[in-house]
Amino acid sequence: MTRFGIAPDVVTYNILADSYNVILKGMFQLGECSAAKELVRLDPDVVTYTRMITALCKEGLLEEANEVFIQMEANGCLANEITYNAIIRVLIKGDKYDDAAVYLQEMRSKGFVLNLSNSSDVLNIISRKKKCSSS
């Protein structure tokens, strides 16, 4: 692109990241976990890891998402507040409350806080559980 005088922009990078996520997801679904892990070793940054983990969570590939999360930190790329909030949001929307609680606890232990959207979702879940238990 740049050879032709066209500078990539945010949209370009988002398309590339989405394509990367599709390829990674397909590899995990086909059982090509080792090949997918090799792809992850291409030195992605925290934004790329967060997008991959979120995409895997959205597809219900929680074990694979956790493997990428572990690989991320093993590669020295530490999860940040945005990473945790993204994972928790996807898990809550997928009704994976127990999994979300694990990440929430880990997030809090690292001094991170939930964003407003996730805080609202967590309060709604707690409210619903209290109503169910009192019935």
N, C-alpha and C positions, 0 to 999 in steps of 0.2 A: 504494500500500500504506500509506504513512505517513498519507495522508489519512484512512484508516479505523482508525488507531490500531495498525496492525500494523508492527512494526519489522523490516526485512529482517535476516537473519542470514547466517552463513557459507554455509549450504546455499543460500539464495536467490542469493547472489553466485556460487556455484559453478555453479548451474543457468544463470544468465545467461552466464557465461563459456563454459560448454560449448556453449550455443546460438550464441554468437558464433563459436566455433571451427567449428561445423558449417556456418554460413553462409559463413565465410571459405573453408573447404575446398571447399565446393560451387562457389563463385565461381572458384577456381583450376581445379578440374576442368572447368568449363564454358568455360575459356579467358578468363574475365572478369578477367584479371589487373589491369587498370587500375582496375576498380571495386573489386576486393579491396584494392588499395593505397590507394584513397581511404578505405575503411573503416578501414584501419590508421591513417590520419592523424587519427583522432578522438581523439588524445591518450591512448592507452593507457599504463599504467605497466609496469614491468618484469615484474610478475606476469602481467599480461594478455599481454604479448609472449611470455613464456616458455610460457604455455599454448598460444598460437597456434602457435608454432614447434614445440613438442612434438607437437601434434595433426597438423600437416602432416608431420612426420617419420614419425609412426606410420602415416600413409597412404601413405608412400613418395614424398611430394611434396617431395623434398630440395631441388630447385632453388628451389621456391617458399618453402620454409622459410628457405633462405639469403637470399632476397630480403627476407623479413620481418626477418631478423636484421640485414641491412645497413640497412634502413629504420629499424629500432629505434635503431641507433647514430647514424644520420644525424639522427634527431629528438632526439638528445641524451639518449636513455635508454640508459644503458650496461648491458650484460649483467653479471650478477653470478655468483657461484659456483654458485648454484642453477640459473641459466639454463644454464650450461655442463654441469653434472652431469645435468640433465634431457635435454638434447640428446644427450649422449654415451650415456646409459643407453638411450634409444630406438634410437639407431644401432647400438649393440652388440647389442641384442635382435633387431634386424632384419638382423644379420650384415653390416652396413655398416662394417667395421673400418677401412678406409682413410679414410672420411669421419669416423669417430669420432676417428681419430688426428690429423686436421687440427684439430679442435676441441680435443682434448687438448693439442696443442702450443700453440695460441693461449691456452688457459686457463692453462697453466703460465707462459707468457711474461707474463701479467698478474698472476702471483703467487697464483693460486687453486690449490686442491688438490682432488683427487678425493675424493668421499665414500667411506665404507667399502664400500658395495654395488658401486660402479663399480670401485673398486680391486680387489676380488675378481674381478669379471668380466674386467678387463684381465689380471690374473695368470693366470687360467684360459686365456685366449686365447693368451698368450705360451707357456704350458706346452704347449698343444695344438700350436702351430706348431713348437716345438722337437722334440716327439715325431715330428711329420710329417717334418721335415727330417732327422732322424737315422735314419729308416726307409729 
